[in-house]
């Protein structure tokens, strides 16, 4: 029986998050250029910060440096948190694209 490494799962989900965030941030930048509202600017900053955070996580996974503890419980928690972020971003993408 093959055991799935939680860090591989977390990294794959981070890559999905980056794709969703890139699309959302592009939409929000386009909207900010048109409307110039503080709420849309906040969404742009939100998207950029989460893009940076997910990018750093992917970098640390591929650079073989430890961003997270070597403890399997911590790694599983990180995978769950990444999955929760993915679900939240899916709902945000759905609402944005309506």
C-alpha positions in Angstrom: 0.0 0.0 0.0 1.4 3.4 -1.0 1.2 6.2 1.5 0.7 9.7 0.1 3.2 12.2 1.4 1.3 15.1 2.9 3.9 17.6 1.6 3.4 16.4 -1.9 -0.4 16.9 -1.5 0.1 20.4 0.1 2.5 21.4 -2.8 0.0 20.2 -5.5 -2.8 22.1 -3.8 -0.6 25.2 -3.5 0.0 25.0 -7.3 -3.8 24.9 -7.8 -4.2 27.8 -5.5 -1.6 29.8 -7.4 -3.5 29.2 -10.7 -6.8 30.3 -9.1 -5.2 33.3 -7.4 -3.5 34.4 -10.6 -6.8 34.4 -12.5 -8.7 36.1 -9.7 -6.0 38.8 -9.2 -6.0 39.5 -12.9 -9.8 40.1 -12.8 -9.5 42.2 -9.7 -6.7 44.4 -11.3 -8.9 44.9 -14.4 -11.8 45.8 -12.1 -9.7 48.2 -10.1 -8.5 50.0 -13.2 -12.2 50.6 -14.1 -13.8 51.3 -10.7 -11.0 52.5 -8.4 -12.7 51.4 -5.2 -10.9 50.5 -2.0 -12.7 47.2 -1.8 -11.4 46.1 -5.1 -7.9 47.3 -4.2 -8.1 45.3 -1.1 -8.9 42.2 -3.2 -5.9 42.9 -5.4 -3.6 43.1 -2.3 -5.2 40.0 -0.8 -4.6 38.1 -4.1 -1.0 39.2 -4.3 -0.2 38.3 -0.7 -1.7 34.8 -1.0 0.1 34.4 -4.4 3.4 35.2 -2.6 2.6 32.9 0.3 1.8 29.9 -1.9 4.8 30.6 -4.1 7.1 30.6 -1.2 5.7 27.3 0.1 6.2 25.8 -3.4 9.8 27.2 -3.5 10.7 25.7 -0.1 9.3 22.3 -1.1 11.4 22.1 -4.3 14.5 23.7 -2.8 14.5 20.8 -0.2 14.6 23.4 2.7 12.2 22.8 5.4 9.4 25.4 5.7 7.4 23.0 8.0 8.6 20.7 10.7 9.5 17.2 9.8 6.7 16.0 12.0 4.1 14.0 10.1 1.3 15.6 12.1 2.4 19.1 11.2 2.7 18.1 7.5 -0.8 16.6 7.5 -2.2 19.8 9.1 -0.5 21.9 6.4 -2.1 19.7 3.7 -5.5 20.1 5.3 -5.0 23.9 5.6 -4.0 24.1 1.9 -7.1 22.1 1.0 -9.3 24.4 3.0 -7.7 27.4 1.3 -8.4 25.8 -2.1 -12.1 25.3 -1.2 -12.4 28.9 0.0 -10.7 30.2 -3.2 -13.1 28.1 -5.3 -16.0 29.8 -3.7 -14.4 33.2 -4.1 -13.7 32.5 -7.8 -17.3 31.4 -8.3 -18.6 34.6 -6.7 -16.1 36.8 -8.6 -16.9 35.3 -12.0 -20.7 35.6 -11.6 
